[in-house]
Amino acid sequence: MPKLPVPNLKFSIEKYLRCIMPIVSEDTYKKTEKIAHDFIKPDGVGEKLQRILEERANETDNWVDELRLF
């Protein structure tokens, strides 16, 4: 089975925002949008986490394998 790529951070955030837009209030969306854009700022938390995932993807056959979020 081929290795799965790590999704692009900006694409993932944009997709997330598109998905929540119809189900949250305008106020909630605006707040979430600001938080999301702060998350993907250069040298921000999002980029740091993205690098960790990319390193994991390079070092393992399946970067999601044994990944526990909770």
N, C-alpha and C positions, 0 to 999 in steps of 0.2 A: 504494500500500500504506500502511495507517495506521501511525503511529509507535507503537512498542512502549513501554509505560511501564516505568520503573525499578521493579523489585519492591520492596515494603516490606521494610526491613531486619529488623524483628522477625519478620515472617512467614517470611522466608527462613531465619533462624537456627532458628526453631522447626521448620520443615520439615526442615532439615538434621539436627537432633537426632532427630526422629522416624525419619528414614531410617537413621541409623547405629545406633539403639538395638538392633535385632535382630542386628546383625553384630559388635558389639564387646563386650568384657567389661564387667561392671558397674563395675569400677574405672576402666577407660578411659572409659566413658560419663560417669561423675561428673567426671572431670578435664576432659573435653571440654566438658561442660555448663558448668563454672565458667569456662573460657576463653571460651566463646561468650557467656555473660552479661556477662563483663568487657568483651568486644568491643563490645557494644551499650549500654554505660552512657552516660548523658548526657555529651556533650562528649568521648566516647571516640573511639578510632580508627575504629570502625565508623561512627559518625555523621559523622565528617569525610570518610571515603571515600564514604559515601552522598551527601553534599552535592556532592562532586565529580562523581559519576555523574549526579545530578539536573541540575547545571549543564550537563554535556555533553549530556544529553538535550534540554535547552532550546535549545542552540546548534546542534545537528546534526539531520539527518533521521533518522539511525540511530545511537543512542548506542553500539552494539556495533561498528559498522563501524570497521575498522582498530584495534580494541582488541586489543592483544597482551599476553598474560599471561606468556608464556615466550619 
